[in-house]
Amino acid sequence: MTITSDVASVATAGTKVGRVRWTIVVMIFLVTIINYADRATMSVAKPEMSKEFSLNAAQMGWILSAFGWSYVICQIPGGWLLDRFGSKIVYFGSIFIWSLFTFMQGGLAGVTAGTALAILFVMRLLVGVAESPSFPGNARLVAAWFPANERGTASAIFNSAQYFATALFGPVMGAIALHYGWRAVFFFMGGLGIVFSFVWLKMIYSPRQHPRLTQPELDYIEKGGALVNMDQPKPAHPITRAELELDSVERGGLKTMSARAEDKGTPVQWGYIGQLLKNRMMVGVYLGQFCINCLTVFFATWFIPYLVEQRGLNILNAGFVASVPAICGFMGGVLGGIISDAMLRRGYSITAARKTPIVGGMLLATTLIICNYVDSYWLVVLVIAMSFFGKGIGALGWTVVSDTSPKEIAGVSGGLFNTFGNLSTITTPIVIGYIIQWTGSYNWALVFVGANAVIAVLSYLLLVGEIKRVELRKAEA
């Protein structure tokens, strides 16, 4: 049975079963807020830090990009760790370690510009390594816990946390930096993440292991296409037919041989990656995510410095002002998922339901360039708010990954997608840093970011084609 034919039969059933799956997405949402707030610490610290250590815009561009280098390199290994050891324990280690390295950055003092550049670059590299399993883990949990007709909303909720992070923590970090110095920003965010890592360990389970998940809710999400067996403990010996028959009796015949085979697990075969790279749909999705992520990176790295250095705001006001487009991006992110799932429930194909918000949202995001033609910073905020509202609507890349990833390598597939998407985490800070260094202005930087939104639209229109789950050919593995 296909996902689209299942939608009609499960669309109303979700209101008659439990809501445990939504507690999972709340946890993903909260940890993603901390994730993006930790990434933004350097943006908040940048104005004072660069003065203290005499770092120019190009040097800060390299520091801001350091996270992306290791984050990209470690995406596929991070996905492999998720597939090998499961989402719960790998994600716990990820949260704890990235928070520890964030905390440690606050201890930098009494060094020269060259030493500061080297130490900060290395520390940000280590944060990137630790964070690498996070978004593949998010997508993996959503694929395991949500049926297809709710997956867009669930993915949009956790993806929109990137905006909520700035809306919530932008003013907080700005106030901390103003009153206690830039180092306190790292101490605060790192300590918060360390505490939350233990909350995660307590709250997260796979569907079949969750103590509060009812059988009706498990049946509902499984029937709707959730990959509920991904994190099942793998048996130490081959599954016998007697075990299959006994399991079928215990589950009232609901668990099939294919489901038990899924429990047994499929070892990762790296030849599968080649098949994904040869798939035109996936190449288009990868290119689109690279360009969409450029807007996210600009907002997380250079937006607050833009408000301080080109628009003349102090760091506290910049934190409050940055929260306005962040809230709009959050609203757009949730709305994009709702629109997509609503279209799916009304009978539209997955292709139409996913592409429509992405293309429309990214067209709206191109309005960022208008900032170069207005003087009032409130008009700037309004324009950027509209732009990031559009970007939020269009940020359904992880939903597309949940729809398209082969079930055999869901974690690795998410890691590969995030590898390409986060190449812009490397390039965007460096390119913008050199643009500012060479021109003394942010104007061409905004043009660069707007151009990426246009390319994202063209990628989904011209390359992606039909959106469907990739079927791997074992002969090529």
N, C-alpha and C positions, 0 to 999 in steps of 0.2 A: 504493500500500500504506500502510495506516495505521500509526501508531506502535505501537498495541496489538497488531496482528497481527505486527509485526516482532519484538516482544519474545521470543516463544517461539523464533524461529529464531536469535536472537543471544545468548540468555541464557547458553548454555554456551560459545559461541565465544570469549568474552573471555579465557578461561583458556588458549587455544591460540595467542594472538597476543602481540605485544609489550606492554610496559608504559610506553611513552614518555608516553602521555597522563597517567599518574599523576605523572610528574615535573613536568608543567605545573601540576597542582593543588597540588603541594607548594610551588611557587614562589608561587602565588596565596595559599596559606595563610600563608607567611612574610611576604609583603608586607602582608597584611591584619593580621597581628600588629603590625607596625610602624605601620600606619595607625591602629589603635585605641589603641596605646600613646601615639602622638603626641597623639591627642585627649584622653587621660587626663592628660597632663602638667599641665594647668591644675588638674585636680582635686587632684593631689598637691601642687601649689604653693599652692593656695588658702589653707589655714590661715595660713601665714606671710606670703604675699604680701598678703593682706587686712589683716593687722596692720601691715605695713610701710607700706602706702599708705593706710591708714584707709578701706578699702572695706567697705561694709555688705553684707548678704546680697542685697538687691535689686540693688545695683550689680554684684555678682559674678554674679548671675543673667543680667544683660545681657551681661557679658563672656563667660560660658559659652555664651550663645546666639548670639554673633556668628558663630561657625563655621557654624551652621545657616543663617543668612541667605544668605550667598554660596554655600554648598554647594547649597542648594535652587535658587537662581536660575540657577546654572550647570549644573544636571543635563542639561537638554536640549541646550544648546551642547556640553557635554562628551560626550554621546552622539553628537552630530553629528560632532565631531572624531574619535571612534572609528570611525564609519562611513566617514568621508572619508579618514583617514590610517592606520587600522589600530590594533590594540590594542598592539602592541609599542612603537612610538615614542611614541605619545600617553601611554601609561602610564609610560614612562621619564621623560618630562618632568614628569608629575604627581608622581611620587615625589621627584624631585630638587628641584622647586620647593617642595613642601609641607615637605620636610625643611629646606630653607634658611630658610624663614620660621619654622619651629619653633626652629631654632638662634638666630635673631635675637631671639626673645622673651627669651632669657636676658640680653640686654644692657641691659634697662630698669633705670635707677637714677637717684636724685637728682631725682625729679619730684614734683609735688603729686598729690593724689588725683584731681583732675579731669583732669590731663594723663595720669596713669597709666591712667585709665578709657578715655580717647580712644585712646591708643596701643595698649593691649591689645585694644580692640575692633577697631581697624583691622587689627592683626596677625592676629587670629583670623579676620577676614574673608578675608584673603589666603590663609591656610591652607585655608579652605573652598573658595575658588576653585580652588586647586591640586588638592585631593582630589576634586573633583567627578567626574572620569572614572573613579574607582577601582572602584566597585561595578558600574556599567554595564559596565566593562571585564572585571570578574570574570565576570559573567553571560555576556558575549559570548564569552569564552574557553571557558567551560564548554559553551556551546551549540555552539561550533566543534569541540571536542575529544572530547565524550562522547556516546555513544548514550543514548537515553531511559532505558533500564533501569539506567544508572549515574549519571545526571545528578543524582538526588536525593542520593546519597552524596557526589558531588563538590561540589555546592553546599553541602551541610551541612558538609563539611570546611572550606571557606574561610569560611563564615559563622560557624562555631564558633570561629574564630580570635579573634573579639572577646573571648571569655572567656579564652582561652589568653593573650591579651595581658596581661590583668590578673594572671593566675596567675603568669606569667613575670616581667613587668616591674613589677608592683605592689610586691613586696618590694624589687626593685632600685632603683626610683625613690624608694621610701620611705627606703632606706638612704642614697642619694645626697643626698636633701633633708636628712636628719638630720645627716649628717657634713660636707657641703660646701655646703649652702644650696640654696634652691629654684631659683636660676639654673642650677646645674649640671645639673639635671634636663633643662632645655631644650637645653643644650649637648650632653649625652650622646645624647639621642634624635635630635636634628637631625643630628648627625654620623653616627650609625649609619644613618639613612635615606639620606643622601647616598652613603655607601659602597655600600649595597644597590642603589641605582638602577643602578649600573654592572653589578652582578651580574645584574640583571633584563635589561639590554640584551644580555648575553652568552647568556642561557639561554632566552629566549622566542622562539618561532617560530609561524607559522601551520602547520596540519597538512601542507599540501602543500609547505611549504618547510623542514620540520624535517630536518636531516641524518641523524638516527638513526631516523626513522619508517619502518617496513617497509611494504611493500605490503599484506600481510595485515592489519596493524593499521589502516591507512588504510581498507581495504575494510570492515573490521568496524565502525569507528565511523561511516562514511558510511552503511552499510546500516542501522544502528540509529537514524539520524535526526540525526546530527551535521551542522551546517552548515559543512562543511569548506572551502567556497569563499569565505567572507565576506571574508577578508583577502588574497585573491589580487590580484596587481598587475593593474590595469585596462588593457586594450589601448588603444593610442593611435588605432586605426582600427577600423571595424566588422568583426566577425568574418565571414569569407566561408564559404560552404559547403565549399570545398576545405580550409580550415583545420579545419573541424569534422570532415570525413572523415579528414584526416591525424591529427588528435588522437585520433579513435576507433581508428584502426589502432595508434597508438603505445601506447594504453592497453588494447589488446586488446578494444576495444568496451565497456569499463567506463564510460567517460565519455560521457554522453548530451548531446544538444543542450541540454536544459534545464539541465544542470550548467554547460555553457559559457556559457549565457545568464546564469547566476548569477555566474560569474566576471566577466562583463562589467560587472556591477554595475547597480543601479537607483538613480538619483538620489533623494535624499530629497524627498518631497513633503509639505509641512507640513499639507496637508489631512488626511493620515492620522491626525494627532493627534486631530482632532475625532472620527473614528470610534472611536478608543480611549476617548475620554471619554464617548461615548454608549453604550458597551458595559457592560451591567449587571455582567457577570462581572468586568471590569477595575475598575470603580468599587468593587466589594466587596473586591477584592484591594488596591486603593490604601488604602481605609479601614482594612482589617485591618493593613496594614503600618504605617500611621501610629500605630496603637495599640500594636502589638508593639514598635515602635521606641521608644516612650515608656519602656519598661522598660530598654532598652539605654542610653538617654540618662541616665536616673536613675543607673544603675550607673557610667557613665563620668564623670559630673559631680558628683553630690551624695552618692554612697555613702560615699566616704572621708571627706568633711567630716562626714557623719552619724555615722560611727564616732568621729571625733575630738571633735566638738562636742556631741553628745548622749549618746554612750556612754563618753566620757572616755579613749579610747585615744590614745597618742602616734602620730606619723606613721609610724614604723617598724612598730609593732604593727598599725596600721591597714592598712598595705600587705600584711603577712602574712595578716591576717584576711580581707582582701578576696580573697585568692587562693583561699580555700575555696569560696565560691559561684561564683567564676570557673571553677574546675576542674569543678564540678558542671554549670555551664552548658555548658562545652566537651563534657563527656560526653553531656549531653542533646542537644546539637546534632548530634553524630556519630550518636547512637542514632536521632534523628528521621529522618535521611536513610536509615539502614540499614533502619529499619522501613518507610519509604515505598517504597523500591526492592524490598524483600522482598515487600511486598503486590503490587506491580506484577508481579513475576516469577511470583507464584502465581495470577495471572489477575484480580486486582481491577482496576477501572478506574483511570485516572489520577486521576479525581475522588476516589474513595474513598481511594486510596493517599496523596494529598496532604492531604486534609482531616482524616483521622483523627488523625495526629500533631499537626496544627495546633490543632484544637479541644481534644483531650485535654491537650496541653501547656499551652495558655493557661489552661485551667481550673485546672491545678495551680499556675500562676503567681500566681493570685489569693491564694494563702496568704500573700503578702507582708504583708498587712494584720495578720496575727496578731502581727507584731513590736510593735504598739502595746500588746499585752496581756502581754508578758513583760519581766522585769527583767534577767535575766542576759544579758550580751552574747554568751555562747556559745550560748544558746538563740536569740538574734537571728540569729547566724550560721547556725545550723542551719535556721531557718525560711527565711531568704533563700537559702540553698543549695538548699533544696527548690524554692523559687519559681523560681530561675534555671535549675535542672535542667528544670523544666517549660517555661520560656520557650525554652530551648535546643531541646527537642523540637519545639516549635511554630514555630521560626524557619525555615520552609521557603518564605518568600516569594520568594526568588530562584530556587528550584527551579520554582515556579509561573510565574515570569517566563520562564524557559528553555522551559517547556512551552507558553506562550501567546503569546510575542512573534511578530509577523509577521516573516518572514525578510527582507522588504524593508527594514525599519527596526529591526533588532534592537538596535542601540546606542541609538537615540532612544527606543525602547519601554522599555528598561531605565532610561534617564535619566528618563523620565516617571514610572515607578514609584518611582524613588528620590526624585524631587521630592516626591511626596505623602508617602512614608514619612518623609522627613526634615524635613517641616514640624514634626514633633514635636521635632526638634533645636533649632528656634527656640522653640517654645512651652513645652516641658517645663522647661528651666532657668529661664525667666522666671517661670512660674507657681509653681514650687517656691520660687524666691527670694523672691517676694512672700508666699507662705504662711508661710515661716520668719520673714520680717521682721514680718508682722502678728501672728502667733500666738506667736512665740518658741519654736516646737517643730517637729519633723519629722513629727508624727503625721498631720496632715491631708495632708501631702505623700505619705505612704505610701498613704493612702486614694485619693488622686488617681491614683497609679500603678496600684493594683489595679483601679480602675474602668476604666482603659484596657484591661486584659486581658479584662475582661468584654465590652466593646464589640467587641474583636477576634473573640471567639467568635461573637457575634451576627452580625457581618458575614459570616463564612464560612458560617454556617448559613443565613442568611436572604437574602443578596444574591448570593453568588458563583455558585451553581448548578453546572452542569457545567463542568469545567475542560478547555479545548481550545484549540488554536492559533487565533488570530484570523486570519480571511481578510479582507484589505482589498479594498475595492471601488474600482477606479481611477476610476470615474465621479465619485466624490465627492472625489477627491484635489485 
